[in-house]
Amino acid sequence: MANNILEKLDGLVARFEEISTLITDPAVIADQKRYVRLTKEYKELDDLMHARKEYMGLLANIEEAKSILATEADAEMREMAREEMDNSQTRLPQLEEEIKLMLVPADPQDAKNVILEVRGGTGGDEAAIFAGDLFRMYSKYCESKGWKLEVSSANEGAAGGFKEIICSVTGDNVYGTLKYESGVHRVQRVPATETQGRVHTSAASVAVLPEAEAFDVVINEGEIKWDTFRSGGAGGQNVNKVESGVRLRYNWKNPNTGVTEEILIECTETRDQPKNKERALSRLRTFIYDKEHQKYLDDIASKRKTMVSTGDRSAKIRTYNYPQGRITDHRINYTIYNLAAFMDGDIQDCIDHLIVAENAERLKESEL
């Protein structure tokens, strides 16, 4: 096993040296798309090179300790060698597992920011209230991670919560963490609107889309039709006196179907029209990117054995049972009884279990 891992790491040294040179080449720096791709690869390989150095150090420590134990008579030296050997042999399998995961190709989208969409599903008012609860849960979670969450549009439910809320989340490795949340979330509880005290089942759907960067998607900005309008709402200083809301229309030919469709996006979240335009454009990019990549995602899903991060927005992934205070994630049979803390944003443990399950599947597929 050790030799197998070392062989793989040694095979990457030349590529690491090549990229180290390339990212200082002015011609490469001028090609933004290529430069960004190479710096990302450099970072991943740099981490592997550090791991390789530690791995070789551990193997050398073990050999040296064995040599000392075989030849040294001094008791103190032997004790130090034994301790060094124990420490290195304890660390070695841990590091092997870390390296194996680093060697499995990461999802290229993992490092991206996301557009998070939460929609009330079946269940009327109660579904909208639950969508609001989920949105609050994600807001709290993002806050705990130091991520920035910005709402770009929201459609409130009659009895509270949201029929639909769309926001962007920016930070470190956001998509790689939140992608496991895509799917249907089911709630079982006595709704506030229920007079007989009966438990109802309703649902909300969550979609987590990797945010497209400017060079991921080609948009002919000259063909975008822009309208401005006054934001609705409760007045305030200028929110509905100034035309700060923006609406964009864009005709886009779907490369998967060949059909041209009109995309309509509204953005009213700030009082600053240029900012709203920028955010509407960002959502347009993500929308097109998501559509174009759906075929790519379908291909992956059909090849993939794991159900952990299918990205299938119609699959029921989790149940929130209020009478029992229970959360169950159906993909990995994970059940815990701390619903109040979970709804308060304490969802990391569940995500960690999903990541472990996903990584185990990926390791199996890569046969490392």
N, C-alpha and C positions, 0 to 999 in steps of 0.2 A: 504493500500500500504506500509506504513512505517513498519508494522509488518512483512509483506511478505518479504521485503528486509532484515530486521534484522534477520529473521529466516534463510534466505539463507546464510547470512554472519556468523551467529553463527555456522551454520553447517560446516563452513570451518576452524574454529579455531583449532579443533583437528588435522586436516590434516596439517595445518601450523606448529603446534608444532612437529608433527611427522617428517616432512621434515627437520625442523630446527635441529633435532637430527641426522637424517640420513646423512645429508651432512657433518657432522663432523666425521662420521664413516670411519676409514681407509679402510675397505673392500669395502665400496661404492666408495670412492675416487679412489681406484685401478681400478674399473670398469668404465672406461672413459665415455662410452656410457650412462650408467645409471646416472653417476654423472652430466653430462652435462644436461640431461633431468630434473633431480631433481632441479638443481640450477636455471634452467629456470622457473620451477613451483614455486620455492621458491620466486623468484623475483615477479611473478604475484600475488601470495598470500600475499606477504609483502605489495604490493600496496593496495590490498583489505583490509588488516588489518588496514592500516593507514586511509583508507576511512571509515572503520567501527568505528574507534576511533572518527573521526571528526563527523560522523553521530550521534553517541550516545551523543557526546558533544552538538550538536545542539538541539537534543530532550530534553536533560537535561536543557539547557538554556531556552528553551521555557516554560517548566514546572515551572522552578524557577521564570521566569518573570511573568507567570500567577499567581503564588502564591503571589508574591510581590504586583501585581496590585489588588489582592483580599483582602489583609490584611494591606497593608502599607498606612499610611496617609500622610507621608512626600512627598511633591510635587517633590523634586529633585530626590528622590529614585524612585518614580513612573515614572518620565521622563526617567531615565537611564534604567529602566526595559522595558519601552515601546520601546526604541531605540534598546536594546538588542534583544527583541522579533522580531521587524521588520527585523533586520539584519539576524537573524537566520531563519526566515520564508522565506526570499528572497533566502538565500543560499540553504535551504533544497531541493527544487525541482531540482535545478541545480545539486546538489550532487547526488540526486536519479538517474538522467539521466546518470551521469558519472558512477555510480556504476552498473546500468543496463547493460551498454556497457561492463564494466569490467567483468561482470558475464557471458556474452555470450562468448562461447569458441572461442578464436582467431584462425585464420588459423595458424597451426603450422609452416608454411613456412615463415610467415610474417617477422620474425627477420633476415632472411637469406640475404646474398649478392646475386647479380644476374649476370647472363650472359645476355647481351642485344644484340639482333641481329636486324639490320635494313637492309631491302632488297628493292631495286627498283622493282616495280611490272609492271603492264601494263603501257605503255607510253614511252618505249625506253629511249633515252637520258634524256628526261625531268623527267622521273621517277627516274633515278639515281641522277639527280640534286636535286630533292625533298628529296630523301633518305639522301643526304648530308646535306640538310637544317634541316631535323629532327634530324640527329646525332648532328649537331651543337646546336640545341635547347636543347637536352638532356645533352650535355656537359656543357652548360651554367647553366642549372638547377642543375646538380650535383655539380658544383662549388659553387653555392649559398647555397647548403645544407652542404657543407664541406665534400662531398663524394669524393672518389678517383676513377677515371675512367681510365682504361688501355685498349688500343686497342690490341687485340690478332691477328686479321687478317683483311685485307681490300682489296677489289677488286674495283679499281677506275673505274668510268664511262668514256667513250670516251670524253664527253663534260663537264666533271667535276662531282663532287659528287661521289657516290658509288653505284656500282651494288649490293654490299654486304659489310657490316662492322660488325664485332663481337667484343664486348669488355666486360670486367668485371667491375662491379661497387661494391665497398665495402664501408660500412658505417653503420649507425644506422637505422634499420628497412627499409632497401632498398626495399626488395620484397613487403612488406606491402604497400609501397607508389607507386612503379613503376608498379605493376601488372596490374593496370587499363589501361596501355598503350598498352597491347597486342591486336593486331588486325590490320585491314586494315585502313590506313590513306589516305584520298582522297584529291587531290589538284585540284583547278580550277583556272587557270591563263593563261596569254599569255606567252608561253615559250620564252626564249632568242633565241631559234632556229627558231622561227616562224616569217615569213616575212610579212604575211597578217594582223597581229594584232588580230588573232582569239584566243578566250579563249579555251584552251584544258583541258581535264580532265585526270589526271593520278593518279597513286597510289603507295604507298610503304607499305610494311608490317613490323610490329614490333612484335618481340617475346621477352617476358621477362621471363626468366627461373630461378627458385631458384637454387642457386649454391649448389651443393652437397658437404657435408663435407665428410672427409675421411671414416668415419664409416657408412655413409648412404648407400654406395654402396660397394659390394665386387668385387674387380678386382684381378685376378691372374696376378701380374706384371711380373712373369716369362714368361707368354705367349705373352707379348707385343713384337712386332717386331719393332725395331727402325731403321730408316735411318737418315743420316745427309746429308745436301746439302748446297751449297752456296746460300745465299740470293741474289735475284735479286736487281735491283735498281741502283742508280746513283753512285756506287762506294763508295767514302768516304774513311776513313782510313782503315777499314778492313771489311766493311759490305759484299762485295762480293768476298773477297779474302780468308776468313776463313769459314769453314763449320759450321756456327752457327745455320742454319735453321734445324729444326727437323721434322720428319714425323713419326707418329706411326700408326701401323696396329694392330687391335685387333679383334679376332673372338669372337662374343658374341651371346649367345643363348637368344633370346627374350622370357621371361617367359609367355608373353601374347599369342604368336603365336606358340612357340616351334621351330621357324625357326632360324638357325644360320646365322648371317650376319656379313660381315667384316666392321669394322668401320675404317675410314681413317681420321686422323687429322693432319694438318700442323700448325707449329707455327714458325714465323720468326721475331717476333716483337722486340727482343733484340739481342745484339751482343754476349750475353752470352748463350752458349749452355745449361748448366744446368738449367738456368732460363727458357729457351724455353721449355725444357723437363717438368719442373714443371707445366708450364702453359698448355702444351698439355695434361698432365695427369688430370689437373683440369677440362679441357673441356671434356675429355673422361668421367670422373665421372659424370659431369652435364648432358651429352648427355644420358648416361645409366639411370641415375636417372629420367630424364625427360620422357624417353620412358617407364620405369617401372611404373612411377606415372601417365602416361597418362590414364590408366584404372581407377585409383583412382580419377583423375580429371573428367573423363567422368561420373563416378558414382555420384560425387558431382553435376556436371552440370545437370544431369538428375533429381536430387532431388531438385535442387535449383530453386526457383521461380525468383530470381533476374537475370537480364541480365547485371548487372554492371561489374562484374569481371568474365566473363565466361571463360576467358583464351582461347577462340576460336580464332585461328589466321586467320580465314577466314571471320570473321564478320566485316562489315564496321562500324567503331566506330566513326570516326570524319571527318569532311570536313573543309578544309582550303580554303576559297574563297578570292582570292587576289583582284579582282576588287571591291568587297564590303568591304574589310578589315575585313572579318567576320570569326569567328570560330564557328562551331556547333558540339556539342557532341550529337550523335543520341541516346545514351542510356538513357540520362536523360533530353533531350530537352533543353540543356544548350547552349545559344548563347551569344557571346560577340563580340564587334567590336574593339578589340585592337590587331589585328593580328601581327603588327610589334613587340610589346612587348612580345607577346606570343612566337613568333619564336625566340625571344632573351632569352628564358628560363623562362619567367614569367608564368608558368603553374600551380602554386600552387593552385590558386583559383578553377580552373577546377577540380584538383585532390581532393580538399576539398569537393566539391559538390558531387563527385563520392563516396567518403568515407561516407558522410552523407547518401546518397541514399542506399548504401550497408548496412550500420549499421541499417537503418530503416527496411530493408528487414530481416536482421538477427534477430532483436528484434521481428519482427512479427512471424518469424519461431519458436523462442524460447519461445514465449508467456509470456514474462516477463512483 
